[in-house]
Amino acid sequence: MPVTPSARPGTTGRGTFASGPLRLADAALFTDLYEFTMAASYLREGMTGLGTFSLFVRRLPPTRSFLVAAGLEDAMAFLEAFEITDRAIEHLGSLGAFDRQQLEALRGLRFTGDVHAMPEGTVFFANEPLLEVTAPIVEAQLVETALLNLCHFQTLVASKAARAVVAARGRPVIEFGLRRAHGIDAGLKAARASYIAGAQQTSNVLAGATYGIRPTGTMAHSYVTAFPSELDAFRAFARAFPDHTILLIDTYDTASAAHKAVTVAREMAARGERLRGVRLDSGDLVALSTAVRKILDDAGFSEVRIFASGGLDEHEINRTVDAGAPIDAFGVGTKMDVSADAPYLDIAYKLVRYAERDVLKTSEGKKTWTGAKQVYRFRAPSGELSGDVVALRDEPALTHEGAHRAPLLEPIMREGRRLAPAPALDAVRAHCHEQLAALPAPLRHLQAGATYPVEYSERLRALQKRVEGETLERESVSG
């Protein structure tokens, strides 16, 4: 049952800061209340042993054959900065749920644990740990919500963006879903996750400044309609940006606008400049791009590129490419940044070991695999991914005849500090590119159906069976 704090005498009961609004330094409060109630109870019971939690996705969405890990950099930054400040204690005290002893036990708490994780950009599958945290159970419990939040959204968007990149088959994909992203932070993280997955640029200027992703943009229909005529708008834009003029040509009549773009291209050429491209943002992209390409080619401007946008997703991109549409690049916005067809993952963070005791859940539909784990990935001699084995972390490295083996979970944090600087974003992006290229062809298809072999080691299955049996026996007796 949820805990609903009641106000103590002299408090507002609303949890406001007496000393001002929430600041980033108070980010330890970025959690669900029950994390604090559990932490306070652990401390009261003297439960200070090490707990290992596993963060994983229970099942893939119906339309997905794989996922792409993302968000780890933000998660590690959060863990390093985690601290329950005096202001956080002030806020918790105002809720009326915690006594003074509980609050003092939490004051100044920092994360001091270890983390094993898959590198960002790694392709992974259901029930494979994305990361595992081992720390005093109070610390490991309190960071649950933040870790889920930080890993979930970026993994969701990176996985969606990867599908668009695969569908484009080498044509550039540009991210520009900021205006409909679910808030400022989501807009930033969507740009980052999409870039990891292979999007080449973003429309988001702040994301460009934050992450070093080159921003790009053309014009809006409002720009065109603000001028007395479409040709006036095109000429004005070419004068303002002679080195990177891309004209939006579907405000009124696309074919007519394409002829006007030819006029501007000729004027620019006479000045020693070059029209870079035109953009289509609506209509039948196959028919329109074909017609526009002919207009441009017939006028001698075969180098002018055609850029398409407007409600695109991987399925529409795939359709246009299959149809042979002469589109050179795709702008993908809303449907990618909100992962429209699969807007959430069944992601979980579950205790798998506490105080040297392996633990698990046996709930129907939500059973968990016990124990601290490792994931071994096997590749065929060609480099193609051939199967994964989820194993116990301490068991000897697994081998498989004729296949190269690699452990996916790497130690990245010890005693609350990263073991190495975070890799450059371009290195993460290159890793993701290699992972996507190594996927078996059936998994690259947009329609789900193909499955990737994920097995469990004999030692893990034996431990799982033993712990399940001991748990059911113990709980039946205690009941």
MIRORO-737789 format. One record per residue (C-alpha): residue number from 1; residue in three letters; x, y, z. Coordinates in steps of 0.05 Angstrom, whole numbers, plus 5000, padded with zeros to 4 digits. Example, Ala and Ser with C-alpha at 12.3 -4.5 7.8 and 13.67 -1.06 7.14 Angstrom:
- 1,ala,5246,4910,5156
- 2,ser,5273,4979,5143
***
This chain:
- 1,met,5000,5000,5000
- 2,pro,5028,5069,4983
- 3,val,5054,5112,5039
- 4,thr,5016,5178,5043
- 5,pro,5051,5224,5092
- 6,ser,5009,5266,5138
- 7,ala,5034,5334,5159
- 8,arg,5066,5343,5227
- 9,pro,5049,5404,5268
- 10,gly,5086,5463,5240
- 11,thr,5096,5434,5170
- 12,thr,5060,5449,5105
- 13,gly,5049,5376,5087
- 14,arg,5065,5395,5015
- 15,gly,5139,5381,5019
- 16,thr,5162,5451,5000
- 17,phe,5232,5477,5011
- 18,ala,5233,5532,5064
- 19,ser,5298,5557,5034
- 20,gly,5277,5561,4961
- 21,pro,5262,5519,4900
- 22,leu,5292,5452,4883
- 23,arg,5362,5453,4854
- 24,leu,5401,5403,4814
- 25,ala,5444,5390,4876
- 26,asp,5382,5359,4907
- 27,ala,5377,5306,4852
- 28,ala,5379,5250,4904
- 29,leu,5305,5266,4911
- 30,phe,5295,5245,4839
- 31,thr,5263,5181,4862
- 32,asp,5198,5150,4885
- 33,leu,5179,5160,4958
- 34,tyr,5178,5086,4972
- 35,glu,5252,5082,4958
- 36,phe,5262,5127,5020
- 37,thr,5213,5089,5062
- 38,met,5247,5023,5046
- 39,ala,5316,5054,5059
- 40,ala,5293,5080,5126
- 41,ser,5266,5012,5145
- 42,tyr,5330,4977,5123
- 43,leu,5370,5023,5168
- 44,arg,5322,5012,5226
- 45,glu,5330,4937,5218
- 46,gly,5406,4941,5213
- 47,met,5405,4916,5142
- 48,thr,5470,4945,5115
- 49,gly,5496,4885,5074
- 50,leu,5513,4888,5001
- 51,gly,5456,4881,4952
- 52,thr,5462,4866,4878
- 53,phe,5408,4894,4833
- 54,ser,5400,4876,4759
- 55,leu,5370,4925,4709
- 56,phe,5340,4891,4649
- 57,val,5281,4891,4600
- 58,arg,5233,4834,4614
- 59,arg,5206,4828,4543
- 60,leu,5215,4864,4477
- 61,pro,5157,4906,4449
- 62,pro,5118,4868,4396
- 63,thr,5150,4908,4340
- 64,arg,5223,4900,4363
- 65,ser,5274,4846,4351
- 66,phe,5330,4880,4388
- 67,leu,5346,4940,4433
- 68,val,5404,4988,4436
- 69,ala,5434,5005,4504
- 70,ala,5438,5080,4519
- 71,gly,5436,5127,4578
- 72,leu,5494,5096,4616
- 73,glu,5536,5160,4616
- 74,asp,5480,5199,4650
- 75,ala,5468,5142,4698
- 76,met,5541,5141,4720
- 77,ala,5543,5216,4726
- 78,phe,5482,5212,4772
- 79,leu,5514,5159,4816
- 80,glu,5578,5198,4823
- 81,ala,5540,5261,4843
- 82,phe,5489,5225,4887
- 83,glu,5486,5256,4957
- 84,ile,5430,5266,5007
- 85,thr,5442,5339,5023
- 86,asp,5418,5380,5082
- 87,arg,5365,5411,5037
- 88,ala,5341,5341,5017
- 89,ile,5335,5323,5091
- 90,glu,5297,5387,5102
- 91,his,5248,5368,5048
- 92,leu,5240,5296,5072
- 93,gly,5228,5322,5142
- 94,ser,5172,5366,5118
- 95,leu,5134,5306,5091
- 96,gly,5118,5280,5161
- 97,ala,5135,5208,5143
- 98,phe,5204,5202,5176
- 99,asp,5228,5212,5247
- 100,arg,5291,5250,5265
- 101,gln,5333,5187,5274
- 102,gln,5314,5162,5205
- 103,leu,5331,5228,5174
- 104,glu,5398,5234,5208
- 105,ala,5416,5163,5185
- 106,leu,5404,5186,5113
- 107,arg,5439,5253,5118
- 108,gly,5502,5258,5075
- 109,leu,5492,5189,5044
- 110,arg,5531,5179,4979
- 111,phe,5535,5122,4930
- 112,thr,5596,5078,4944
- 113,gly,5580,5016,4903
- 114,asp,5605,4979,4842
- 115,val,5573,4977,4773
- 116,his,5581,4927,4716
- 117,ala,5547,4949,4651
- 118,met,5542,4939,4576
- 119,pro,5576,4995,4538
- 120,glu,5528,5045,4508
- 121,gly,5511,5028,4436
- 122,thr,5510,4953,4450
- 123,val,5453,4913,4420
- 124,phe,5418,4871,4472
- 125,phe,5357,4828,4483
- 126,ala,5303,4810,4534
- 127,asn,5325,4788,4604
- 128,glu,5398,4807,4592
- 129,pro,5424,4854,4647
- 130,leu,5438,4922,4618
- 131,leu,5474,4938,4682
- 132,glu,5483,4910,4752
- 133,val,5494,4950,4816
- 134,thr,5527,4921,4878
- 135,ala,5526,4968,4939
- 136,pro,5501,4972,5010
- 137,ile,5428,4957,5000
- 138,val,5404,5026,5023
- 139,glu,5447,5060,4969
- 140,ala,5429,5010,4915
- 141,gln,5355,5017,4931
- 142,leu,5354,5093,4931
- 143,val,5383,5099,4861
- 144,glu,5333,5051,4829
- 145,thr,5285,5102,4801
- 146,ala,5338,5147,4772
- 147,leu,5375,5090,4739
- 148,leu,5312,5063,4708
- 149,asn,5292,5133,4683
- 150,leu,5360,5150,4655
- 151,cys,5371,5084,4619
- 152,his,5299,5073,4597
- 153,phe,5285,5134,4554
- 154,gln,5351,5136,4518
- 155,thr,5350,5061,4505
- 156,leu,5278,5068,4479
- 157,val,5296,5124,4431
- 158,ala,5363,5094,4409
- 159,ser,5327,5029,4392
- 160,lys,5274,5067,4352
- 161,ala,5327,5110,4316
- 162,ala,5367,5048,4299
- 163,arg,5308,5021,4260
- 164,ala,5303,5086,4220
- 165,val,5377,5083,4205
- 166,val,5372,5011,4183
- 167,ala,5312,5027,4140
- 168,ala,5348,5085,4106
- 169,arg,5401,5037,4080
- 170,gly,5459,5085,4081
- 171,arg,5420,5150,4068
- 172,pro,5430,5202,4123
- 173,val,5378,5206,4178
- 174,ile,5370,5272,4215
- 175,glu,5336,5278,4283
- 176,phe,5289,5337,4293
- 177,gly,5233,5318,4340
- 178,leu,5249,5371,4392
- 179,arg,5185,5410,4387
- 180,arg,5142,5350,4405
- 181,ala,5190,5316,4452
- 182,his,5164,5306,4523
- 183,gly,5201,5364,4554
- 184,ile,5269,5398,4549
- 185,asp,5309,5341,4579
- 186,ala,5274,5290,4535
- 187,gly,5290,5332,4474
- 188,leu,5364,5334,4492
- 189,lys,5368,5260,4508
- 190,ala,5330,5241,4445
- 191,ala,5381,5278,4403
- 192,arg,5438,5242,4439
- 193,ala,5407,5173,4435
- 194,ser,5390,5182,4361
- 195,tyr,5461,5203,4346
- 196,ile,5488,5141,4381
- 197,ala,5442,5099,4337
- 198,gly,5467,5130,4273
- 199,ala,5429,5194,4261
- 200,gln,5479,5242,4230
- 201,gln,5454,5309,4255
- 202,thr,5401,5342,4298
- 203,ser,5358,5404,4293
- 204,asn,5369,5415,4368
- 205,val,5419,5472,4377
- 206,leu,5426,5460,4452
- 207,ala,5439,5386,4440
- 208,gly,5492,5407,4391
- 209,ala,5525,5451,4442
- 210,thr,5518,5399,4497
- 211,tyr,5541,5337,4461
- 212,gly,5581,5363,4402
- 213,ile,5530,5340,4350
- 214,arg,5527,5386,4290
- 215,pro,5459,5420,4285
- 216,thr,5424,5431,4219
- 217,gly,5361,5464,4194
- 218,thr,5328,5496,4134
- 219,met,5265,5538,4139
- 220,ala,5192,5532,4160
- 221,his,5129,5543,4121
- 222,ser,5118,5606,4162
- 223,tyr,5181,5635,4131
- 224,val,5154,5623,4061
- 225,thr,5085,5652,4076
- 226,ala,5116,5714,4108
- 227,phe,5141,5738,4040
- 228,pro,5099,5767,3984
- 229,ser,5114,5706,3942
- 230,glu,5148,5638,3947
- 231,leu,5203,5661,3899
- 232,asp,5217,5722,3942
- 233,ala,5225,5676,4002
- 234,phe,5273,5630,3965
- 235,arg,5315,5688,3940
- 236,ala,5319,5719,4008
- 237,phe,5342,5655,4040
- 238,ala,5394,5644,3986
- 239,arg,5421,5714,3998
- 240,ala,5425,5702,4074
- 241,phe,5456,5632,4071
- 242,pro,5491,5624,4004
- 243,asp,5536,5567,4029
- 244,his,5480,5522,4053
- 245,thr,5415,5539,4020
- 246,ile,5361,5485,4025
- 247,leu,5292,5507,4003
- 248,leu,5226,5481,4030
- 249,ile,5183,5470,3968
- 250,asp,5116,5443,3991
- 251,thr,5082,5505,4021
- 252,tyr,5037,5514,3960
- 253,asp,5047,5472,3897
- 254,thr,5109,5428,3899
- 255,ala,5121,5422,3825
- 256,ser,5115,5497,3815
- 257,ala,5162,5509,3874
- 258,ala,5212,5461,3844
- 259,his,5215,5504,3781
- 260,lys,5225,5566,3826
- 261,ala,5281,5529,3861
- 262,val,5313,5520,3792
- 263,thr,5308,5595,3781
- 264,val,5343,5608,3847
- 265,ala,5395,5554,3831
- 266,arg,5412,5589,3765
- 267,glu,5417,5657,3800
- 268,met,5462,5627,3853
- 269,ala,5506,5593,3801
- 270,ala,5515,5660,3766
- 271,arg,5542,5687,3832
- 272,gly,5589,5628,3840
- 273,glu,5544,5596,3892
- 274,arg,5507,5530,3894
- 275,leu,5437,5508,3916
- 276,arg,5448,5451,3964
- 277,gly,5380,5420,3966
- 278,val,5304,5422,3970
- 279,arg,5260,5393,4024
- 280,leu,5193,5358,4018
- 281,asp,5151,5357,4081
- 282,ser,5083,5329,4059
- 283,gly,5046,5290,4006
- 284,asp,5064,5227,3969
- 285,leu,5139,5229,3978
- 286,val,5152,5176,3925
- 287,ala,5113,5212,3870
- 288,leu,5135,5282,3890
- 289,ser,5209,5265,3897
- 290,thr,5208,5231,3829
- 291,ala,5175,5292,3797
- 292,val,5222,5341,3831
- 293,arg,5283,5300,3814
- 294,lys,5264,5303,3740
- 295,ile,5253,5378,3743
- 296,leu,5321,5389,3775
- 297,asp,5357,5340,3729
- 298,asp,5325,5368,3666
- 299,ala,5350,5437,3686
- 300,gly,5421,5412,3697
- 301,phe,5420,5410,3772
- 302,ser,5429,5337,3786
- 303,glu,5474,5353,3845
- 304,val,5418,5386,3884
- 305,arg,5396,5338,3938
- 306,ile,5325,5321,3958
- 307,phe,5311,5319,4033
- 308,ala,5246,5289,4059
- 309,ser,5210,5299,4125
- 310,gly,5140,5302,4153
- 311,gly,5114,5248,4200
- 312,leu,5166,5198,4179
- 313,asp,5184,5134,4215
- 314,glu,5223,5072,4196
- 315,his,5164,5042,4159
- 316,glu,5153,5102,4115
- 317,ile,5228,5108,4102
- 318,asn,5230,5034,4083
- 319,arg,5170,5043,4036
- 320,thr,5202,5101,3999
- 321,val,5269,5066,3992
- 322,asp,5236,5002,3967
- 323,ala,5198,5044,3916
- 324,gly,5262,5074,3890
- 325,ala,5245,5145,3911
- 326,pro,5304,5192,3894
- 327,ile,5308,5218,3966
- 328,asp,5378,5232,3990
- 329,ala,5365,5242,4065
- 330,phe,5308,5235,4116
- 331,gly,5288,5280,4173
- 332,val,5254,5241,4228
- 333,gly,5221,5277,4285
- 334,thr,5161,5262,4329
- 335,lys,5153,5188,4317
- 336,met,5226,5176,4333
- 337,asp,5233,5222,4393
- 338,val,5171,5193,4428
- 339,ser,5180,5122,4400
- 340,ala,5108,5127,4377
- 341,asp,5094,5054,4363
- 342,ala,5127,5029,4427
- 343,pro,5128,5087,4477
- 344,tyr,5157,5047,4535
- 345,leu,5197,4986,4553
- 346,asp,5181,4935,4606
- 347,ile,5245,4953,4642
- 348,ala,5259,4931,4714
- 349,tyr,5311,4936,4769
- 350,lys,5308,4876,4815
- 351,leu,5347,4851,4875
- 352,val,5383,4786,4856
- 353,arg,5430,4778,4915
- 354,tyr,5433,4805,4986
- 355,ala,5484,4793,5041
- 356,glu,5514,4732,5006
- 357,arg,5444,4702,4994
- 358,asp,5417,4694,4923
- 359,val,5345,4719,4918
- 360,leu,5291,4722,4865
- 361,lys,5218,4735,4850
- 362,thr,5171,4678,4831
- 363,ser,5111,4721,4812
- 364,glu,5073,4696,4752
- 365,gly,5095,4735,4690
- 366,lys,5149,4772,4730
- 367,lys,5198,4718,4752
- 368,thr,5270,4741,4758
- 369,trp,5336,4706,4747
- 370,thr,5376,4702,4810
- 371,gly,5450,4718,4822
- 372,ala,5501,4768,4797
- 373,lys,5509,4755,4723
- 374,gln,5551,4762,4660
- 375,val,5528,4759,4588
- 376,tyr,5572,4724,4537
- 377,arg,5562,4739,4464
- 378,phe,5583,4692,4409
- 379,arg,5600,4710,4337
- 380,ala,5607,4669,4275
- 381,pro,5674,4672,4238
- 382,ser,5643,4724,4193
- 383,gly,5633,4769,4253
- 384,glu,5557,4762,4253
- 385,leu,5525,4755,4321
- 386,ser,5505,4682,4332
- 387,gly,5478,4678,4403
- 388,asp,5483,4700,4475
- 389,val,5490,4662,4540
- 390,val,5470,4692,4606
- 391,ala,5515,4663,4660
- 392,leu,5536,4675,4732
- 393,arg,5588,4729,4739
- 394,asp,5638,4684,4775
- 395,glu,5635,4624,4730
- 396,pro,5692,4610,4681
- 397,ala,5689,4642,4613
- 398,leu,5644,4603,4567
- 399,thr,5667,4576,4501
- 400,his,5630,4554,4439
- 401,glu,5660,4513,4382
- 402,gly,5677,4556,4322
- 403,ala,5652,4621,4352
- 404,his,5687,4681,4382
- 405,arg,5664,4697,4453
- 406,ala,5661,4765,4488
- 407,pro,5634,4785,4556
- 408,leu,5586,4843,4550
- 409,leu,5583,4869,4622
- 410,glu,5645,4909,4639
- 411,pro,5666,4936,4707
- 412,ile,5657,5011,4700
- 413,met,5650,5037,4772
- 414,arg,5683,5016,4837
- 415,glu,5668,5046,4905
- 416,gly,5626,5100,4873
- 417,arg,5678,5124,4824
- 418,arg,5685,5109,4750
- 419,leu,5744,5067,4731
- 420,ala,5757,5105,4667
- 421,pro,5732,5168,4633
- 422,ala,5669,5160,4592
- 423,pro,5683,5144,4519
- 424,ala,5674,5199,4469
- 425,leu,5604,5202,4438
- 426,asp,5631,5187,4369
- 427,ala,5665,5124,4396
- 428,val,5598,5102,4425
- 429,arg,5566,5116,4358
- 430,ala,5619,5075,4322
- 431,his,5608,5017,4370
- 432,cys,5533,5019,4356
- 433,his,5546,5020,4281
- 434,glu,5588,4958,4287
- 435,gln,5535,4924,4330
- 436,leu,5479,4939,4281
- 437,ala,5521,4916,4222
- 438,ala,5534,4849,4258
- 439,leu,5461,4834,4269
- 440,pro,5435,4774,4230
- 441,ala,5395,4798,4170
- 442,pro,5327,4773,4195
- 443,leu,5334,4816,4258
- 444,arg,5344,4878,4215
- 445,his,5275,4870,4184
- 446,leu,5224,4920,4211
- 447,gln,5170,4868,4223
- 448,ala,5183,4829,4286
- 449,gly,5185,4754,4279
- 450,ala,5257,4734,4279
- 451,thr,5286,4718,4347
- 452,tyr,5358,4718,4371
- 453,pro,5382,4658,4411
- 454,val,5392,4676,4485
- 455,glu,5408,4617,4530
- 456,tyr,5424,4609,4603
- 457,ser,5485,4572,4629
- 458,glu,5478,4506,4665
- 459,arg,5505,4535,4730
- 460,leu,5455,4593,4728
- 461,arg,5397,4546,4713
- 462,ala,5418,4500,4770
- 463,leu,5423,4559,4818
- 464,gln,5356,4585,4795
- 465,lys,5322,4518,4808
- 466,arg,5353,4511,4877
- 467,val,5336,4582,4899
- 468,glu,5265,4576,4872
- 469,gly,5255,4512,4911
- 470,glu,5285,4540,4975
- 471,thr,5243,4603,4969
- 472,leu,5178,4567,4957
- 473,glu,5191,4519,5015
- 474,arg,5211,4574,5063
- 475,glu,5151,4618,5046
- 476,ser,5102,4560,5050
- 477,val,5127,4543,5120
- 478,ser,5128,4616,5144
- 479,gly,5058,4626,5117
***
